[in-house]
Amino acid sequence: MMKLFILTLLLITMPPAIAAQKPVPTQPHIGVDQRVELMAIIFRLAGSREYNQGKLQPYVSEIDRHFGPFREHEAIKLATEMREKMGFGYDTVMYLAVNMNNIRDLEERVPFDAAGGLLREHGLSEQQAQQFAGVIRKFLTAARAFVVDSKASEFFAAHQKFYDAADDRLHAIVTKYADFSWFDRFYGKPPAADFFVVPLLANSETNFGPRVPGLGMRQELYAVLTTSRTDAAGFPVYDEDKVGTLVHEFSHSFVNPLVESYKAQFTPPAEKILAPVKEALREQGYGSAHLLVIESVVRAATARYILAHKGAKQAQEEVVDQQGKGYFHLPELFDLLGEYERERKKYPTFESFMPRIVAFFGDFAGRVETVKAAYDAKRPKVVSLSIENGAKDVDPNLTEILVRFDRPMRKSLPTLNYDLRGPRNRFPEIGKFEFDEQGTAFRISVKLQPGRDYEIFLNRHSGGNFAGPDGILLAPYQIYFRTR
């Protein structure tokens, strides 16, 4: 029961505030949060894959050098135990971070097992909530010692210039491009909450949307945003595209409670929609029917934001990109939310439109296989490789792999990926890679070692940019071989 709870906690909403409704602030609080960095570092040391994606150098190397000697610390052992035995990871780590008061005391701001607290509001009995809260409190006791023993505060103080640069750069992007008034207009009901935008620098791939429940206080809604880009000086770089991620993360605070209230009606059709894409969504961290619904609605709403602020072309690109991640129903759901926007006299709030969304999922469940088959038929395909895929005796002196497609591909320079779940040394040393003039062939320069297993992914279930000219993504494709 405990493990199932943790696995479904990742994106479930926090309870509404009991304070009187106030206007949503037009600008959020923006800045590095030491609680967020600390918890990301602890779970990095504990081996959580989702917190071992740091790419901001030299900062990540300095984390390993400073904190690496403490991998056997009691806090790391308990974090590892929580991860392995209870599925503690992803958003739950960030929920924990923002529900602490500071890195020195690490005290819960709202008791986890309180009647309206984090655990009780998400379906645990009083006894279960007390049991799980006890596990967290034991970990926090060790984490307080970890902060002292590792001299974490000194590490953070030494990197203040780096944090200030991240704050300034993210602030410039958010204040210039993000429209926080859209949340009120679109959802029709502002929360009694404050918005916080937090750069996560210890990690570079996964973004999060944790919340603090409003028990005797205003809710706090967070968008914890990563980046893998730096400038020549090693400082993080953000661009306008990060705003879409921000809208996605904050939208969870509006969408999640509504989906939760219709959970019984959503679950049966969502199970059918999930079935043909379950492994793909599980790889992305969304392998349940409940999370499928939440993510679908949030992603469709985010596309509506893009439509309103960037136009139809970019909104369509977003919808097509989400289809490639397994959300085959998103074009129709996107159009349905267009009806909501056009009929606001009939549907003054998003909550009033939820029965229509429930009905949509019920209808689509009977068509999911047909829609998926039609989409798969449109996807680009690899027609040949210059080596035998899966071969066990590839020449280690090979310097190039040639991939041919069944059509001209979009010419934007794609990203080559490795399997985050496997050893990184299976990803070969890559030199130059590019499409030919026609866009039907892709050359990858490689440097190989003898007797080694290698793999390269062209797109993953979480996305990618190998796509046809219409933006439809190549299905995840793995090149794998062993050198003799």
C-alpha positions as CSV (number, residue, x, y, z in Angstrom):
1,M,0.0,0.0,0.0
2,M,2.8,2.4,0.9
3,K,4.6,1.8,-2.4
4,L,1.5,2.2,-4.4
5,F,0.8,5.5,-2.6
6,I,4.2,6.9,-3.4
7,L,4.1,6.0,-7.0
8,T,0.8,7.8,-7.4
9,L,1.8,10.8,-5.3
10,L,4.1,12.2,-8.0
11,L,1.6,14.6,-9.5
12,I,-1.5,14.4,-7.3
13,T,-2.7,17.8,-6.2
14,M,-2.3,19.6,-2.9
15,P,-5.4,20.6,-0.9
16,P,-6.9,24.1,-1.5
17,A,-6.0,26.9,0.9
18,I,-8.4,27.8,3.7
19,A,-7.5,31.5,3.5
20,A,-9.7,33.9,1.7
21,Q,-9.2,34.1,-2.1
22,K,-6.8,36.8,-3.2
23,P,-5.7,37.9,-6.7
24,V,-2.9,35.8,-8.2
25,P,0.3,37.9,-8.3
26,T,1.3,39.1,-11.7
27,Q,4.9,38.2,-11.0
28,P,6.3,35.1,-9.2
29,H,9.1,34.8,-6.7
30,I,12.2,33.7,-8.7
31,G,15.4,32.3,-7.3
32,V,17.6,29.3,-6.4
33,D,16.2,27.4,-3.4
34,Q,18.8,25.7,-1.2
35,R,16.2,23.1,-0.1
36,V,15.7,22.1,-3.7
37,E,19.5,21.9,-4.4
38,L,20.1,19.9,-1.2
39,M,17.4,17.3,-1.8
40,A,18.5,16.9,-5.5
41,I,22.1,16.3,-4.3
42,I,21.1,13.8,-1.6
43,F,19.1,11.7,-4.1
44,R,21.8,12.1,-6.7
45,L,24.2,10.4,-4.2
46,A,21.5,7.9,-3.4
47,G,21.6,6.8,-7.1
48,S,18.2,8.1,-8.3
49,R,18.5,8.1,-12.1
50,E,16.2,11.1,-12.4
51,Y,18.6,13.1,-10.2
52,N,21.8,11.9,-12.0
53,Q,21.2,14.0,-15.2
54,G,23.3,17.0,-14.2
55,K,25.1,18.6,-17.1
56,L,26.1,22.1,-15.8
57,Q,29.8,21.9,-15.7
58,P,31.9,22.6,-13.6
59,Y,29.1,22.9,-11.0
60,V,28.1,19.2,-11.2
61,S,31.7,18.0,-10.9
62,E,32.1,20.3,-7.9
63,I,29.0,18.7,-6.3
64,D,30.6,15.3,-6.7
65,R,33.9,16.4,-5.4
66,H,32.5,18.1,-2.3
67,F,29.7,15.7,-1.4
68,G,31.0,12.5,-2.9
69,P,33.0,11.5,0.2
70,F,29.6,11.3,2.1
71,R,28.0,8.6,-0.1
72,E,28.0,6.3,2.9
73,H,26.3,8.8,5.2
74,E,23.2,7.6,7.0
75,A,21.1,10.2,5.1
76,I,22.2,8.7,1.8
77,K,21.5,5.2,3.0
78,L,18.0,6.1,4.2
79,A,17.3,8.0,0.9
80,T,18.4,4.9,-1.0
81,E,16.1,2.7,1.1
82,M,13.2,5.1,0.5
83,R,13.9,5.0,-3.2
84,E,14.2,1.2,-3.5
85,K,11.5,0.1,-1.1
86,M,8.9,2.8,-1.4
87,G,9.5,4.2,-4.9
88,F,10.4,7.6,-3.4
89,G,11.6,9.8,-6.3
90,Y,10.8,12.3,-9.0
91,D,8.3,14.9,-7.7
92,T,8.1,13.4,-4.2
93,V,11.7,14.6,-3.6
94,M,10.8,18.1,-4.6
95,Y,7.5,18.0,-2.6
96,L,9.7,17.1,0.4
97,A,12.1,19.9,-0.4
98,V,9.6,22.8,-0.5
99,N,7.7,21.4,2.5
100,M,10.8,22.0,4.7
101,N,11.4,25.3,6.4
102,N,15.2,25.7,5.7
103,I,18.3,23.5,5.2
104,R,19.5,24.1,8.8
105,D,16.4,22.9,10.6
106,L,14.7,20.8,7.9
107,E,11.4,20.9,9.8
108,E,8.1,20.2,8.1
109,R,6.1,23.4,7.6
110,V,2.8,21.5,7.7
111,P,2.8,18.1,9.6
112,F,2.7,15.4,6.9
113,D,0.2,13.4,8.8
114,A,-2.1,16.3,9.9
115,A,-5.8,16.0,9.0
116,G,-5.3,18.3,6.0
117,G,-1.6,17.6,5.4
118,L,0.3,16.0,2.6
119,L,-0.4,12.4,3.4
120,R,-4.0,12.4,4.8
121,E,-5.3,14.5,1.9
122,H,-4.0,11.8,-0.5
123,G,-5.9,8.8,0.7
124,L,-3.8,7.4,3.6
125,S,-5.5,6.5,6.8
126,E,-4.4,8.1,10.0
127,Q,-2.3,5.1,10.9
128,Q,-0.7,4.9,7.4
129,A,0.0,8.6,7.4
130,Q,1.7,8.4,10.7
131,Q,3.8,5.4,9.6
132,F,5.0,7.0,6.5
133,A,5.6,10.4,8.2
134,G,7.8,8.5,10.6
135,V,9.9,7.3,7.8
136,I,10.3,10.8,6.4
137,R,11.1,12.2,9.8
138,K,13.8,9.6,10.4
139,F,15.4,10.6,7.1
140,L,15.2,14.3,7.9
141,T,17.0,13.7,11.2
142,A,19.9,12.1,9.2
143,A,19.7,14.8,6.6
144,R,20.2,17.5,9.3
145,A,23.4,15.7,10.3
146,F,24.4,15.4,6.6
147,V,24.1,19.2,6.2
148,V,26.5,19.7,9.1
149,D,28.9,16.9,8.3
150,S,29.2,17.8,4.6
151,K,29.4,21.5,5.3
152,A,26.6,22.0,2.8
153,S,26.0,25.7,3.7
154,E,29.6,26.4,2.9
155,F,29.2,24.8,-0.5
156,F,26.1,26.9,-1.3
157,A,27.8,30.1,0.0
158,A,30.8,29.4,-2.3
159,H,28.5,29.1,-5.3
160,Q,26.4,32.2,-4.6
161,K,27.7,33.9,-7.8
162,F,26.6,31.0,-9.8
163,Y,23.2,31.0,-8.2
164,D,22.9,34.8,-8.7
165,A,23.6,34.4,-12.4
166,A,20.9,31.7,-12.7
167,D,18.4,33.9,-10.9
168,D,19.1,36.9,-13.1
169,R,18.9,35.0,-16.3
170,L,15.8,33.1,-15.5
171,H,14.2,36.2,-14.1
172,A,14.8,38.0,-17.4
173,I,13.1,35.3,-19.4
174,V,10.1,34.8,-17.0
175,T,9.3,38.5,-16.6
176,K,9.6,39.2,-20.3
177,Y,7.7,36.2,-21.7
178,A,5.5,34.5,-19.1
179,D,1.9,35.7,-18.8
180,F,0.7,34.8,-15.3
181,S,-2.7,36.5,-15.9
182,W,-3.5,33.7,-18.3
183,F,-4.0,31.2,-15.5
184,D,-6.9,33.2,-14.1
185,R,-8.4,33.8,-17.6
186,F,-8.1,30.2,-18.7
187,Y,-9.0,28.3,-15.6
188,G,-11.5,30.9,-14.4
189,K,-10.7,30.5,-10.7
190,P,-7.5,31.9,-9.2
191,P,-6.0,30.0,-6.3
192,A,-5.2,31.6,-3.0
193,A,-1.6,31.0,-3.8
194,D,1.8,32.5,-4.5
195,F,3.9,31.4,-7.5
196,F,7.6,30.4,-7.1
197,V,10.0,29.7,-10.0
198,V,13.1,27.8,-8.9
199,P,16.1,27.0,-11.0
200,L,17.3,23.5,-10.3
201,L,21.0,23.4,-11.1
202,A,22.1,20.1,-9.7
203,N,20.1,18.4,-12.3
204,S,19.5,19.2,-16.0
205,E,16.6,17.2,-17.5
206,T,13.5,16.7,-15.4
207,N,11.3,19.6,-14.4
208,F,8.9,19.5,-11.4
209,G,5.7,21.2,-10.1
210,P,5.6,20.6,-6.3
211,R,3.2,22.5,-4.0
212,V,2.9,23.4,-0.3
213,P,-0.7,22.9,1.1
214,G,-2.5,26.0,2.4
215,L,-3.3,25.0,5.9
216,G,-3.4,28.3,7.8
217,M,-1.3,29.9,5.0
218,R,-1.5,30.7,1.4
219,Q,-0.6,27.8,-1.0
220,E,2.7,27.9,-2.6
221,L,2.9,26.7,-6.2
222,Y,6.3,25.8,-7.6
223,A,7.8,25.4,-11.1
224,V,11.2,23.8,-10.6
225,L,13.0,24.3,-13.9
226,T,16.2,22.7,-15.2
227,T,18.6,23.5,-18.1
228,S,21.4,21.7,-19.7
229,R,22.9,24.8,-21.4
230,T,25.7,27.0,-20.3
231,D,27.6,30.0,-21.7
232,A,31.4,30.1,-22.2
233,A,31.8,31.0,-18.5
234,G,29.8,28.0,-17.3
235,F,26.7,30.0,-16.2
236,P,23.3,28.5,-17.0
237,V,21.4,29.7,-20.0
238,Y,17.6,29.9,-20.4
239,D,15.4,30.9,-23.3
240,E,11.8,31.6,-24.2
241,D,11.0,27.9,-24.7
242,K,11.3,27.4,-20.9
243,V,8.0,29.3,-20.5
244,G,6.0,26.4,-21.9
245,T,7.5,24.2,-19.2
246,L,6.6,26.8,-16.6
247,V,3.0,26.9,-17.8
248,H,2.9,23.1,-17.7
249,E,4.2,22.8,-14.1
250,F,1.9,25.5,-12.7
251,S,-1.1,24.1,-14.6
252,H,-0.9,21.0,-12.4
253,S,-2.1,23.0,-9.5
254,F,-5.3,23.9,-11.4
255,V,-5.9,20.6,-13.2
256,N,-4.9,17.9,-10.6
257,P,-7.7,18.6,-8.1
258,L,-10.4,18.5,-10.8
259,V,-9.1,15.3,-12.3
260,E,-8.9,13.8,-8.8
261,S,-12.6,14.7,-8.2
262,Y,-13.6,12.7,-11.3
263,K,-11.1,9.9,-10.8
264,A,-13.8,7.1,-10.7
265,Q,-15.2,8.2,-14.1
266,F,-11.9,8.7,-15.7
267,T,-10.2,5.5,-14.7
268,P,-12.0,2.8,-16.8
269,P,-11.6,4.6,-20.2
270,A,-8.1,5.9,-19.3
271,E,-7.0,2.3,-18.7
272,K,-8.0,1.4,-22.3
273,I,-6.2,4.5,-23.7
274,L,-3.1,3.7,-21.6
275,A,-2.8,0.0,-22.6
276,P,-1.1,0.4,-26.1
277,V,1.3,3.1,-24.8
278,K,1.9,1.9,-21.2
279,E,5.5,1.1,-21.5
280,A,6.3,4.4,-23.3
281,L,4.6,6.4,-20.7
282,R,6.1,4.4,-17.8
283,E,9.5,5.2,-19.2
284,Q,8.6,8.9,-18.9
285,G,7.3,8.4,-15.3
286,Y,3.6,8.4,-16.1
287,G,2.6,4.7,-16.2
288,S,-0.8,4.9,-14.6
289,A,-4.3,5.7,-15.9
290,H,-4.6,8.5,-13.4
291,L,-1.4,10.2,-14.4
292,L,-2.3,9.7,-18.1
293,V,-5.4,11.9,-17.6
294,I,-3.6,14.5,-15.6
295,E,-0.7,14.8,-18.1
296,S,-3.1,14.8,-21.1
297,V,-5.2,17.7,-19.8
298,V,-2.1,19.7,-18.6
299,R,-0.4,19.2,-22.0
300,A,-3.5,20.2,-23.9
301,A,-3.9,23.3,-21.8
302,T,-0.3,24.2,-22.3
303,A,-0.8,24.0,-26.0
304,R,-3.7,26.4,-25.7
305,Y,-1.4,28.8,-23.9
306,I,1.1,28.5,-26.8
307,L,-1.7,29.1,-29.3
308,A,-2.7,32.3,-27.4
309,H,0.8,33.6,-27.2
310,K,2.8,32.3,-30.1
311,G,0.2,31.4,-32.7
312,A,-1.3,28.4,-34.5
313,K,1.9,27.1,-36.0
314,Q,3.8,26.7,-32.8
315,A,0.7,25.3,-31.0
316,Q,0.4,22.7,-33.7
317,E,4.0,21.8,-33.4
318,E,3.5,21.3,-29.6
319,V,0.5,19.0,-30.2
320,V,2.4,16.9,-32.8
321,D,5.4,16.6,-30.4
322,Q,3.1,15.3,-27.6
323,Q,1.6,12.8,-30.0
324,G,5.1,11.4,-30.5
325,K,5.4,10.9,-26.8
326,G,2.4,8.6,-26.7
327,Y,-0.5,11.1,-26.3
328,F,-2.3,10.1,-29.5
329,H,-5.5,11.7,-28.3
330,L,-4.0,15.1,-27.8
331,P,-5.1,16.8,-31.1
332,E,-8.7,16.0,-30.3
333,L,-8.4,17.1,-26.6
334,F,-6.7,20.3,-27.8
335,D,-9.6,21.1,-30.1
336,L,-12.1,20.3,-27.3
337,L,-10.4,22.9,-25.0
338,G,-10.9,25.3,-27.9
339,E,-14.6,24.8,-27.5
340,Y,-14.2,25.6,-23.8
341,E,-12.5,28.9,-24.7
342,R,-15.2,29.8,-27.2
343,E,-18.1,29.0,-24.9
344,R,-17.1,30.7,-21.7
345,K,-20.6,32.0,-21.0
346,K,-21.7,28.4,-20.9
347,Y,-18.6,27.2,-19.2
348,P,-17.3,30.0,-17.0
349,T,-14.7,27.9,-15.3
350,F,-12.6,24.9,-16.2
351,E,-14.3,23.0,-13.4
352,S,-17.7,23.5,-15.2
353,F,-16.2,22.0,-18.4
354,M,-14.9,18.8,-16.7
355,P,-17.9,16.7,-17.6
356,R,-17.2,17.3,-21.2
357,I,-13.6,16.1,-20.7
358,V,-14.8,13.0,-18.9
359,A,-17.1,12.3,-21.9
360,F,-14.3,12.8,-24.3
361,F,-12.1,10.1,-22.6
362,G,-15.0,7.7,-22.6
363,D,-15.5,8.2,-26.4
364,F,-11.8,8.0,-27.3
365,A,-11.3,4.8,-25.4
366,G,-13.2,2.9,-28.1
367,R,-11.1,4.4,-30.9
368,V,-7.6,4.4,-29.4
369,E,-6.2,1.4,-31.3
370,T,-7.5,2.8,-34.6
371,V,-6.1,6.3,-34.0
372,K,-2.7,4.9,-32.9
373,A,-2.5,2.7,-36.0
374,A,-3.2,5.6,-38.2
375,Y,-0.6,7.8,-36.5
376,D,2.1,5.0,-36.6
377,A,1.5,4.7,-40.3
378,K,2.4,8.3,-40.8
379,R,5.7,8.2,-38.8
380,P,9.1,8.2,-40.6
381,K,10.9,4.9,-40.6
382,V,14.5,3.8,-40.7
383,V,15.0,1.7,-43.9
384,S,18.6,0.7,-43.5
385,L,21.8,0.9,-41.4
386,S,25.4,0.6,-42.6
387,I,25.9,-2.0,-39.9
388,E,23.8,-4.9,-38.9
389,N,21.7,-3.8,-36.0
390,G,22.4,-6.1,-33.0
391,A,25.6,-7.4,-34.6
392,K,28.2,-9.0,-32.1
393,D,31.3,-8.6,-34.3
394,V,31.4,-5.0,-35.5
395,D,34.9,-3.8,-36.5
396,P,36.2,-1.6,-33.7
397,N,38.0,0.5,-36.4
398,L,34.6,1.5,-37.8
399,T,34.5,5.3,-38.0
400,E,31.0,6.0,-39.4
401,I,27.5,4.7,-39.1
402,L,25.0,5.6,-41.8
403,V,21.3,5.7,-41.2
404,R,18.8,5.9,-44.1
405,F,15.2,7.0,-43.8
406,D,12.1,6.4,-46.0
407,R,11.6,10.1,-46.6
408,P,13.5,13.5,-46.3
409,M,13.8,14.4,-42.6
410,R,13.5,17.7,-40.9
411,K,17.0,19.3,-41.3
412,S,17.3,20.7,-37.7
413,L,20.3,19.1,-36.0
414,P,18.9,16.3,-33.9
415,T,20.2,15.0,-30.5
416,L,21.6,11.5,-30.1
417,N,20.6,9.9,-26.8
418,Y,21.7,7.1,-24.5
419,D,19.7,4.9,-22.2
420,L,19.4,6.6,-18.8
421,R,18.7,3.3,-17.2
422,G,21.8,1.6,-18.5
423,P,25.6,2.2,-18.2
424,R,26.6,5.4,-19.9
425,N,29.8,3.8,-21.3
426,R,27.6,2.1,-23.9
427,F,27.2,5.4,-25.7
428,P,30.1,5.7,-28.1
429,E,32.4,8.6,-28.5
430,I,30.7,10.8,-31.1
431,G,32.3,13.1,-33.5
432,K,30.5,15.0,-36.3
433,F,26.9,14.0,-37.2
434,E,24.7,15.4,-39.9
435,F,22.1,14.8,-42.6
436,D,23.0,14.7,-46.3
437,E,21.7,17.3,-48.7
438,Q,18.4,15.4,-49.4
439,G,17.8,14.7,-45.7
440,T,17.3,11.0,-46.3
441,A,20.6,9.9,-44.9
442,F,22.2,10.7,-41.5
443,R,25.9,10.1,-40.9
444,I,27.4,9.6,-37.4
445,S,31.1,9.7,-36.9
446,V,32.2,7.4,-34.1
447,K,35.3,6.2,-32.2
448,L,34.9,2.7,-30.9
449,Q,36.9,0.4,-28.6
450,P,37.2,-3.4,-29.0
451,G,35.0,-5.8,-27.1
452,R,32.5,-3.2,-26.1
453,D,28.7,-3.0,-26.2
454,Y,27.3,0.2,-27.7
455,E,23.9,1.8,-28.2
456,I,22.6,5.0,-29.7
457,F,19.0,6.1,-29.5
458,L,17.4,8.1,-32.3
459,N,14.5,9.6,-30.2
460,R,13.2,8.3,-27.0
461,H,9.6,7.8,-25.7
462,S,10.1,11.1,-23.9
463,G,10.6,12.8,-27.3
464,G,13.4,13.8,-29.6
465,N,13.9,15.8,-32.8
466,F,14.3,13.2,-35.5
467,A,11.1,14.1,-37.4
468,G,9.7,14.3,-40.9
469,P,9.0,17.7,-42.5
470,D,5.5,17.7,-41.0
471,G,7.0,17.4,-37.5
472,I,5.8,13.8,-36.9
473,L,8.4,12.0,-34.8
474,L,10.4,9.0,-35.7
475,A,9.4,6.2,-33.3
476,P,12.1,5.6,-30.7
477,Y,14.8,3.7,-32.5
478,Q,17.8,2.0,-30.9
479,I,21.1,1.2,-32.7
480,Y,22.9,-1.4,-30.7
481,F,25.9,-3.6,-31.4
482,R,29.1,-5.1,-29.9
483,T,32.6,-4.7,-31.3
484,R,34.8,-7.7,-31.7
